Amino acid sequence: MMSESSALNVARRRVELARSAEEKVDVLVVGGGITGAGVALDAASRGLRVTLIEAEDLAFGTSRFSSKLVHGGLRYLATGDFETAKESALERHLLLTTIAPHLIHPLGQLLPFASGISLRQRVAGAVGMGMGDLLRMRARTPRAVLPAPSFVSARSATRLVPALDPRGLRGGMLSYDGQLVDDARLVTTVARTAAALGARILTRVRAVALRGDGASVEETITGERFELRAHAVINATGVWAGGLDQTIRVRPSRGTHIVLDAADLGNPTAALTIPHEGSISRYIFALPQAHGRMIVGLTDEDAPGPVPQVAEPTEREIEFLLSSLNRVVATSIRRDQVRGAFAGLRPLVDSGSDTTADVSRKHLVTTADDGFITVLGGKLTTYRRMAEDAVDVAVRTRALPASSSRTSSLRLVDRVVADSDEVIDASTGLTHAEVDFAVRVEGALTVEDVLDRRTRIGLVGADRERCRPIIAPIVSHTLAGLG
């Protein structure tokens, strides 16, 4: 039973920051992406005392740069990784039916039988979608939630995606997967649910060094340094994990997306699934989004060297995504029609494979020489299972007084924004109430938090610059009201 408020804000942060410096908790979680938030929720739901620290903001890193799909592992089937595919299908089932049905909806995905798609790719795609439906049945996801795949005519295909080139189009295969309202919102909602169970969620607190019994940290707003004590420490910092745990080898892979106007593709009601040229296991997706946008992605490129604070897409990747999309549409999308682009770094465990596309998406839970636990790898869809495994290790190795995980049946809190007809930006439909809610309830401390990780307006540069001066005074006013 959730006994505390799920609201995250500057007032709560101030109180809990002081308490965290004074009290020893059961579990200290480092990292405020989907994995770290999931770990905090799993531990708190078992009755453990939990503190989560994040150097920047919730969902600051990889978690906000996904394709926003909760998928059943079609690609894993294509590469023969059946265990990961089964795990993905089961976790998708739990998210769609129990954990977050208010944050995820079914999305049709069309593999067009277009002239640019070979017979081999059509057959492989159709077989894969059929096998994916078997995984859906194995996970017991009802057809009312995810309909069965089906062949569609050319007329139906162009009705779903009007931009398709009708010349040589022989219909297509339509299957269904889960689509998040927003990936960053999932992170925030998981963190709020953990907070409702008593977890302390502290952003702008950076781990300087980890130990098995705590961490040296810095509050990044003031620069103050202090110690946090815990019976168990879990490192969930993603691509930055290797900087805290020298025993693991992280191999970052850059996934890039571009942002288009949905109107440029005829306002599709389904996503496009397009195989890479010559491949039956790699795809790009063109996915409808909020605010009249489409995102097209994604790439899988090695990203060696120092990990940047925010990854940047390359021009070559943008051109690759455009050329892949233009293979199947009637009118090519030009470079100047790209409204934005973003990239995230997958925190893959280095297995020595030639390319990151061949690196397994299985997750790893390991204990460092200093005694803290690191959880790494995996996918957004399987965050809950990753978190459960990490907390299981902490409970076992640290003899924590905890029950077994119960997050498979725990629904995430709702996002209830006050009704408001005060639209402050007509292009995106943003309201005053949404900005106020982001600061009062979702833990936003800055204008950037609202633009980039609560509303996602910042994915398009022109929208960001237009909305910044409108949002800024609302953020300041709400923060002032919180004291």
C-alpha positions as CSV (number, residue, x, y, z in Angstrom):
1,M,0.0,0.0,0.0
2,M,1.4,3.4,-1.0
3,S,1.4,5.6,2.1
4,E,3.4,8.7,1.0
5,S,2.8,11.3,-1.7
6,S,4.4,10.5,-5.1
7,A,5.1,14.2,-5.6
8,L,8.7,15.1,-6.3
9,N,9.7,18.7,-6.0
10,V,12.3,21.1,-4.6
11,A,10.7,21.2,-1.2
12,R,10.7,17.5,-0.7
13,R,14.2,17.3,-2.1
14,R,15.5,19.8,0.4
15,V,14.2,17.8,3.4
16,E,15.2,14.4,2.1
17,L,18.7,15.6,1.1
18,A,19.4,16.6,4.7
19,R,18.0,13.3,6.1
20,S,20.1,11.2,3.6
21,A,23.3,12.7,4.9
22,E,22.3,11.8,8.5
23,E,20.8,8.3,8.1
24,K,22.0,4.9,6.9
25,V,19.7,3.3,4.3
26,D,19.3,-0.3,3.2
27,V,19.9,0.5,-0.5
28,L,21.7,3.4,-2.2
29,V,20.9,3.5,-6.0
30,V,23.2,5.5,-8.2
31,G,21.7,6.6,-11.5
32,G,18.3,8.1,-12.3
33,G,17.5,6.5,-15.7
34,I,15.0,3.8,-16.2
35,T,17.2,1.1,-14.6
36,G,18.0,3.1,-11.5
37,A,14.4,4.2,-11.0
38,G,13.3,0.6,-11.5
39,V,15.8,-0.5,-8.8
40,A,14.6,2.1,-6.4
41,L,11.0,1.0,-7.0
42,D,11.8,-2.7,-6.6
43,A,13.7,-2.2,-3.4
44,A,11.2,0.2,-1.9
45,S,8.3,-2.1,-2.7
46,R,10.0,-4.8,-0.7
47,G,10.0,-2.5,2.4
48,L,13.6,-1.5,2.2
49,R,14.8,2.0,3.0
50,V,16.0,3.5,-0.3
51,T,17.9,6.6,-1.5
52,L,18.4,7.2,-5.3
53,I,21.0,9.8,-6.4
54,E,21.3,11.2,-9.9
55,A,24.0,13.6,-11.1
56,E,21.7,15.5,-13.4
57,D,18.0,15.1,-13.9
58,L,15.7,12.0,-14.1
59,A,16.0,10.4,-17.5
60,F,18.9,12.7,-18.4
61,G,20.9,10.0,-20.3
62,T,20.0,7.1,-22.6
63,S,16.5,6.6,-21.2
64,R,15.0,9.6,-23.0
65,F,16.5,8.9,-26.3
66,S,14.9,5.5,-27.1
67,S,12.4,4.7,-29.9
68,K,9.7,4.8,-27.2
69,L,8.7,1.3,-28.0
70,V,7.9,-1.5,-25.5
71,H,8.6,-4.3,-27.9
72,G,8.3,-8.1,-27.9
73,G,11.8,-8.8,-29.2
74,L,11.3,-9.3,-33.0
75,R,14.9,-8.4,-33.7
76,Y,16.1,-10.8,-31.1
77,L,14.2,-13.6,-32.8
78,A,15.9,-12.7,-36.1
79,T,19.3,-13.0,-34.5
80,G,18.5,-16.3,-32.7
81,D,18.5,-14.7,-29.1
82,F,15.3,-16.5,-28.0
83,E,15.8,-16.0,-24.3
84,T,16.0,-12.3,-24.6
85,A,13.0,-12.3,-27.0
86,K,10.9,-14.3,-24.5
87,E,11.9,-12.0,-21.6
88,S,11.0,-8.9,-23.7
89,A,7.6,-10.4,-24.6
90,L,6.8,-11.2,-20.9
91,E,7.9,-7.8,-19.7
92,R,5.9,-6.1,-22.5
93,H,2.9,-8.1,-21.3
94,L,3.3,-6.9,-17.7
95,L,3.7,-3.3,-18.8
96,L,0.7,-3.3,-21.1
97,T,-1.7,-5.2,-18.9
98,T,-0.7,-4.4,-15.3
99,I,2.1,-2.0,-14.6
100,A,1.6,0.9,-17.0
101,P,-1.5,0.5,-19.3
102,H,-2.0,4.2,-18.8
103,L,1.4,5.0,-20.3
104,I,1.5,2.5,-23.2
105,H,-0.8,1.8,-26.1
106,P,-0.8,-0.7,-29.0
107,L,0.8,0.6,-32.2
108,G,0.4,-0.9,-35.6
109,Q,3.7,-1.5,-37.4
110,L,3.6,-2.0,-41.2
111,L,6.2,-3.8,-43.1
112,P,5.4,-2.6,-46.7
113,F,5.9,-5.1,-49.6
114,A,7.4,-2.3,-51.6
115,S,9.7,-2.5,-54.6
116,G,12.6,-1.6,-52.3
117,I,12.0,-4.5,-50.0
118,S,13.3,-7.9,-51.3
119,L,11.3,-11.1,-51.3
120,R,13.7,-12.5,-48.8
121,Q,13.1,-9.6,-46.5
122,R,9.3,-9.8,-46.9
123,V,9.3,-13.5,-46.0
124,A,11.7,-13.1,-43.1
125,G,9.6,-10.2,-41.8
126,A,6.3,-12.1,-42.1
127,V,7.8,-15.2,-40.4
128,G,9.3,-13.1,-37.6
129,M,6.0,-11.3,-37.0
130,G,4.3,-14.7,-36.8
131,M,6.9,-16.0,-34.3
132,G,6.5,-12.8,-32.4
133,D,2.8,-13.5,-32.1
134,L,3.7,-16.9,-30.6
135,L,5.7,-15.1,-28.0
136,R,2.7,-12.9,-27.4
137,M,0.5,-16.0,-26.8
138,R,3.2,-17.5,-24.5
139,A,3.2,-14.3,-22.4
140,R,-0.6,-14.5,-22.4
141,T,-1.1,-11.0,-23.8
142,P,-4.7,-10.9,-25.0
143,R,-5.5,-10.2,-28.6
144,A,-7.7,-7.4,-27.4
145,V,-4.5,-5.7,-26.3
146,L,-2.2,-6.7,-29.1
147,P,-4.1,-7.9,-32.3
148,A,-2.6,-10.7,-34.3
149,P,-0.4,-9.9,-37.3
150,S,-2.2,-9.9,-40.7
151,F,-1.5,-9.3,-44.4
152,V,-3.0,-6.0,-45.7
153,S,-3.7,-4.9,-49.2
154,A,-1.9,-2.0,-51.0
155,R,-5.0,0.2,-50.4
156,S,-5.0,-0.5,-46.7
157,A,-1.2,0.0,-46.5
158,T,-1.5,3.5,-48.1
159,R,-4.4,4.3,-45.9
160,L,-2.3,3.6,-42.8
161,V,0.8,5.3,-44.2
162,P,-0.3,7.7,-47.0
163,A,3.3,8.6,-48.0
164,L,4.0,5.1,-49.3
165,D,5.0,4.9,-52.9
166,P,2.0,3.0,-54.6
167,R,4.2,2.0,-57.6
168,G,5.0,-1.7,-57.1
169,L,3.4,-1.8,-53.7
170,R,2.0,-5.3,-53.0
171,G,0.4,-4.6,-49.6
172,G,2.3,-5.5,-46.5
173,M,2.4,-7.2,-43.1
174,L,0.8,-5.4,-40.2
175,S,1.7,-6.4,-36.6
176,Y,1.3,-4.7,-33.3
177,D,3.7,-3.7,-30.5
178,G,3.5,-1.4,-27.5
179,Q,4.4,2.4,-27.7
180,L,5.1,4.6,-24.8
181,V,3.4,7.9,-24.5
182,D,7.0,9.0,-23.6
183,D,10.1,7.2,-22.4
184,A,11.2,10.0,-20.1
185,R,7.7,10.1,-18.5
186,L,8.0,6.4,-17.8
187,V,11.2,7.1,-15.8
188,T,9.6,9.9,-13.9
189,T,6.5,7.8,-13.2
190,V,8.6,4.9,-11.9
191,A,10.5,7.3,-9.7
192,R,7.3,8.8,-8.4
193,T,5.9,5.4,-7.6
194,A,9.1,4.6,-5.7
195,A,8.7,7.9,-3.8
196,A,5.2,7.0,-2.9
197,L,6.6,3.9,-1.2
198,G,9.1,6.0,0.8
199,A,12.2,6.1,-1.5
200,R,14.2,9.3,-1.5
201,I,14.8,10.5,-5.1
202,L,17.6,13.1,-5.2
203,T,18.6,14.7,-8.5
204,R,21.7,16.9,-8.9
205,V,23.7,14.7,-6.5
206,R,26.8,13.2,-8.1
207,A,28.6,10.0,-7.0
208,V,32.3,10.8,-6.7
209,A,33.3,7.3,-5.4
210,L,31.4,4.1,-4.5
211,R,32.0,1.6,-1.8
212,G,30.1,-1.5,-0.7
213,D,28.7,0.5,2.3
214,G,28.1,3.9,0.7
215,A,29.4,6.7,-1.5
216,S,31.2,10.0,-1.5
217,V,28.9,12.5,-3.3
218,E,28.7,16.1,-4.4
219,E,25.5,18.2,-4.4
220,T,26.1,19.8,-7.8
221,I,24.0,23.0,-7.2
222,T,26.1,24.1,-4.2
223,G,29.2,22.0,-4.7
224,E,28.9,20.6,-1.1
225,R,30.5,17.2,-0.6
226,F,29.4,14.6,2.0
227,E,29.1,10.9,2.6
228,L,26.0,8.6,2.1
229,R,25.9,5.4,4.1
230,A,24.0,2.2,3.0
231,H,24.0,-1.5,3.6
232,A,24.0,-2.1,-0.2
233,V,25.0,0.1,-3.1
234,I,23.7,-0.5,-6.7
235,N,25.5,1.3,-9.6
236,A,22.9,1.8,-12.4
237,T,24.6,4.6,-14.3
238,G,24.4,3.0,-17.7
239,V,27.2,4.2,-20.1
240,W,28.9,5.9,-17.2
241,A,29.1,2.7,-15.1
242,G,32.6,1.9,-16.0
243,G,33.8,5.2,-14.5
244,L,32.7,3.9,-11.1
245,D,33.4,0.2,-11.6
246,Q,36.8,-0.5,-13.2
247,T,36.1,-4.2,-13.4
248,I,33.5,-3.9,-16.2
249,R,33.9,-3.0,-19.9
250,V,31.1,-0.9,-21.3
251,R,30.8,-0.6,-25.1
252,P,28.6,2.3,-25.9
253,S,26.5,2.1,-29.1
254,R,25.0,5.3,-30.5
255,G,21.4,5.1,-31.6
256,T,20.3,8.2,-33.6
257,H,16.7,9.3,-34.5
258,I,15.5,12.2,-36.7
259,V,12.3,14.2,-36.1
260,L,9.9,15.0,-38.9
261,D,6.5,16.6,-39.3
262,A,3.9,13.9,-39.4
263,A,2.2,15.9,-42.2
264,D,5.2,15.4,-44.5
265,L,4.3,11.6,-44.4
266,G,0.6,12.2,-44.7
267,N,-0.1,11.9,-40.9
268,P,0.3,8.1,-40.6
269,T,-1.8,6.1,-38.2
270,A,0.7,3.2,-38.1
271,A,4.5,3.0,-37.9
272,L,6.7,1.9,-40.8
273,T,9.1,-1.0,-40.4
274,I,11.9,-0.9,-43.1
275,P,14.6,-3.5,-43.3
276,H,18.2,-2.3,-43.8
277,E,19.3,-2.9,-47.3
278,G,20.3,-6.6,-47.6
279,S,19.5,-7.4,-44.0
280,I,16.8,-9.6,-42.5
281,S,17.6,-8.7,-38.8
282,R,18.1,-5.0,-38.7
283,Y,15.3,-2.4,-39.3
284,I,14.6,1.3,-39.0
285,F,11.2,2.6,-37.8
286,A,9.2,5.6,-38.6
287,L,7.0,6.2,-35.6
288,P,4.1,8.6,-35.0
289,Q,4.6,10.8,-31.9
290,A,2.8,13.6,-30.0
291,H,2.8,17.2,-31.2
292,G,2.3,16.1,-34.9
293,R,5.8,14.6,-35.1
294,M,7.3,11.5,-36.5
295,I,10.6,10.0,-35.3
296,V,12.7,7.9,-37.6
297,G,15.4,5.7,-36.2
298,L,17.6,4.1,-35.3
299,T,21.2,3.5,-35.9
300,D,23.6,1.2,-34.1
301,E,27.1,2.7,-34.3
302,D,30.2,2.1,-32.1
303,A,30.8,5.1,-30.0
304,P,34.3,4.7,-28.5
305,G,36.2,7.2,-26.4
306,P,35.1,9.5,-23.5
307,V,31.4,9.3,-22.8
308,P,29.8,12.7,-23.7
309,Q,27.2,14.3,-21.4
310,V,24.8,14.2,-24.3
311,A,25.5,12.2,-27.4
312,E,25.3,14.0,-30.8
313,P,23.9,12.5,-34.0
314,T,26.3,12.5,-37.0
315,E,25.4,13.9,-40.4
316,R,26.2,10.4,-41.9
317,E,23.6,8.8,-39.6
318,I,21.0,11.4,-40.5
319,E,21.5,10.8,-44.2
320,F,21.3,7.0,-43.6
321,L,18.0,7.3,-41.9
322,L,16.6,9.6,-44.7
323,S,17.8,7.3,-47.5
324,S,16.3,4.3,-45.7
325,L,13.0,6.0,-45.4
326,N,13.1,7.3,-49.0
327,R,13.3,3.8,-50.3
328,V,9.6,3.3,-49.7
329,V,7.9,6.7,-49.9
330,A,6.5,8.4,-53.0
331,T,8.1,11.8,-52.4
332,S,11.6,11.8,-50.9
333,I,12.0,13.6,-47.6
334,R,14.7,16.3,-47.9
335,R,17.4,17.1,-45.4
336,D,15.8,20.5,-44.8
337,Q,12.6,18.8,-43.7
338,V,14.4,17.3,-40.7
339,R,13.1,19.3,-37.7
340,G,15.4,17.8,-35.1
341,A,17.7,14.9,-34.4
342,F,18.8,13.2,-31.2
343,A,21.1,10.3,-30.1
344,G,21.4,8.1,-27.1
345,L,24.2,5.7,-26.1
346,R,23.2,2.1,-25.3
347,P,25.2,0.8,-22.3
348,L,26.2,-2.5,-23.8
349,V,28.5,-5.0,-22.1
350,D,31.6,-5.5,-24.2
351,S,31.6,-9.1,-25.5
352,G,34.4,-8.6,-28.1
353,S,31.9,-8.7,-31.1
354,D,33.0,-7.0,-34.3
355,T,30.1,-4.6,-34.3
356,T,27.7,-3.3,-31.6
357,A,24.8,-4.7,-33.6
358,D,26.1,-8.2,-32.7
359,V,26.5,-7.4,-29.0
360,S,23.8,-9.2,-26.9
361,R,21.1,-7.1,-25.2
362,K,21.1,-9.4,-22.2
363,H,21.8,-7.5,-18.9
364,L,24.6,-8.1,-16.4
365,V,24.5,-7.9,-12.6
366,T,27.9,-8.1,-11.0
367,T,29.7,-7.2,-7.8
368,A,32.7,-5.0,-7.9
369,D,35.9,-5.6,-5.9
370,D,34.8,-2.7,-3.6
371,G,31.6,-4.5,-2.7
372,F,29.0,-2.5,-4.6
373,I,26.7,-4.0,-7.3
374,T,26.6,-2.9,-10.9
375,V,23.6,-3.6,-13.2
376,L,24.3,-3.0,-16.9
377,G,23.0,-3.7,-20.4
378,G,19.4,-4.8,-21.2
379,K,16.7,-2.8,-22.8
380,L,14.1,-0.2,-21.7
381,T,11.4,-2.9,-22.1
382,T,13.1,-5.2,-19.6
383,Y,14.0,-2.6,-17.0
384,R,11.8,-4.2,-14.3
385,R,13.5,-7.6,-14.6
386,M,16.9,-6.0,-14.5
387,A,15.9,-4.1,-11.4
388,E,14.5,-7.3,-9.7
389,D,17.8,-9.2,-10.5
390,A,19.9,-6.4,-9.1
391,V,17.9,-6.1,-5.8
392,D,17.9,-9.9,-5.5
393,V,21.7,-9.9,-5.5
394,A,21.7,-7.0,-2.9
395,V,19.3,-8.8,-0.6
396,R,21.2,-12.1,-0.8
397,T,24.8,-10.8,-0.5
398,R,24.0,-8.1,2.1
399,A,21.4,-10.2,4.1
400,L,18.8,-7.4,3.8
401,P,15.4,-8.0,5.5
402,A,13.3,-8.1,2.4
403,S,10.6,-10.1,0.7
404,S,10.7,-11.2,-2.9
405,S,10.0,-8.7,-5.7
406,R,6.4,-7.7,-6.2
407,T,6.8,-5.2,-9.1
408,S,5.3,-7.5,-11.6
409,S,1.9,-6.8,-10.1
410,L,2.5,-3.2,-9.0
411,R,0.8,-0.5,-11.1
412,L,2.6,2.8,-11.6
413,V,1.0,6.0,-10.3
414,D,-1.1,8.1,-12.6
415,R,-0.2,11.5,-14.1
416,V,-3.2,13.6,-13.2
417,V,-2.8,17.1,-14.5
418,A,-5.5,19.7,-13.7
419,D,-7.9,20.5,-16.5
420,S,-6.8,23.7,-18.2
421,D,-7.8,25.6,-21.3
422,E,-4.9,27.9,-20.9
423,V,-2.8,26.8,-23.9
424,I,0.5,28.6,-23.8
425,D,1.8,27.3,-27.1
426,A,-0.6,26.6,-29.9
427,S,1.8,24.6,-32.1
428,T,2.4,21.9,-29.4
429,G,-0.7,22.3,-27.3
430,L,1.3,22.9,-24.2
431,T,-0.7,24.2,-21.2
432,H,0.2,26.2,-18.2
433,A,-1.0,23.3,-16.0
434,E,1.5,20.9,-17.6
435,V,4.4,23.1,-16.8
436,D,3.2,23.7,-13.2
437,F,2.7,19.9,-12.8
438,A,6.2,19.2,-14.0
439,V,7.7,21.4,-11.3
440,R,5.2,20.6,-8.4
441,V,5.0,16.8,-8.9
442,E,7.5,15.5,-11.4
443,G,10.7,16.9,-9.9
444,A,11.6,19.5,-12.6
445,L,14.0,22.1,-11.2
446,T,14.9,24.1,-14.4
447,V,13.4,25.2,-17.6
448,E,15.5,22.6,-19.4
449,D,14.0,19.8,-17.2
450,V,10.6,20.9,-18.5
451,L,11.6,21.3,-22.1
452,D,13.7,18.2,-22.5
453,R,12.5,15.6,-20.0
454,R,8.9,16.4,-19.0
455,T,7.3,17.7,-22.2
456,R,9.8,16.7,-24.9
457,I,9.3,20.0,-26.7
458,G,13.1,20.4,-26.8
459,L,13.4,17.6,-29.4
460,V,12.7,20.3,-32.0
461,G,15.0,23.3,-31.8
462,A,12.5,25.8,-33.1
463,D,9.9,24.7,-30.6
464,R,12.4,24.9,-27.8
465,E,13.4,28.4,-28.5
466,R,9.8,29.6,-29.0
467,C,8.6,28.0,-25.8
468,R,11.6,28.8,-23.5
469,P,10.5,32.4,-22.7
470,I,6.9,31.3,-22.2
471,I,7.9,28.4,-19.8
472,A,10.6,30.3,-17.8
473,P,8.3,32.5,-15.7
474,I,5.9,29.6,-14.9
475,V,8.8,27.5,-13.6
476,S,10.2,30.4,-11.5
477,H,6.7,31.1,-10.0
478,T,6.0,27.5,-9.1
479,L,9.5,27.0,-7.6
480,A,9.0,30.1,-5.5
481,G,5.6,28.9,-4.3
482,L,7.3,25.6,-3.1
483,G,9.6,27.6,-0.9
